[in-house]
Amino acid sequence: MDSEAHEKRPPILTSSKQDIAPHIANVSEMRHYLCGCCAAFNNIAITFPIQKVLFRQQLYGIKTRDAVLQLRRDGFRNLYRGILPPLMQKTTTLALMFGLYEDLSCLLRKHISTPEFATRSLAAVLAGTTEAIFTPLERVQTLLQDHKHHDKFTNTYQAFKALKCHGIREYYRGLVPVLFRNGFSNVLFFGLRGPIKEHLPTATTHSAHLVNDFICGGLLGAMLGILFFPVNVVKTHMQSQIGGEFQSFPKVFQKIWLERDRKLTNLFRGAHLNYHRSLISWGIINATYEFLLKII
């Protein structure tokens, strides 16, 4: 009897491990998406007021002080007006950015025999292109933050409804600069993240790793924020319009260039605030992402 009972136990343990294994594998596969989502939420909650000041500068070409005064006049009630679209957009797009990048990198390595740099660059571009599906959320965020539209709608639902009568294409105004920004910034972010961290002082503690990840992400975010700042200025102008002609990227850029007296400094008005916001935002995102990746 004892012998028979002993012989029956191993299959029970084996079956239990077989049941648990797929669950563990699924969690492992999804953790990049989950970490990206949580990192985005943490970032948006902290930096939204800074982003709103920057938005006003991009749209109207005004100084930081004037943008802050605009927000003060709008009142605290309107300070977090428009946070739902970026919260929805960023949690989704950053989940896709990190998750798809890892999944596509593995997939492409298995099926394409090219240098790893090329494979990872292609994966980064494809991940950025997929993120652009959620451009309508970025579009609505722009409308909600523009005080010219305050009397037309008061929340995300009303803004989406206001665009409905213009057709599906209206939701994707500014798609070209979004695609350009997402693709190339992803390539640079994922391509330079490792090398930059390697040149930082060697971390020996968890807190030191967190600091290094913050510095690495922050430096990259600040650099990319400056590099793609004019692209975001054009995107903001495109997306602040409701209805009417769909103008090309070069045409909108030329219009802004003339409005800003053909001065590069005027085109980059707000770039210093964007630099600091990106430094903080991407520092938070990268540090949060890497921290969660270690504990999940």
Buried (B, 14 or more C-beta within 10 A) or exposed (E): EEEEEEEEEEEEEEEEEEEEEEEEEEEEEEBBBBBBBBBBBBBBEEBBBBBBBBBBBBBBBBEBEEBBEBBEEBEEEBBEBBBBBBBBBBBBBBBBBBBBBBBBBEBBBEEEEEEEEEBBBBBBBBBBBBBBEBBBBBBBBBBBBBBEBBEEBEEBEBBBEBBEEEEEEBBBBBBBBBBBBBBBBBBBBBBBBEEBBEEBEEBEEEEEBBBBBBBBBBBBBBBBBBEBBBBBBBBBBBBBBBEEEEBEBEEBBEEBBEEBEEEEEEBBBBBEBBBBBBBBBBBBBBBBBBBBBEEE
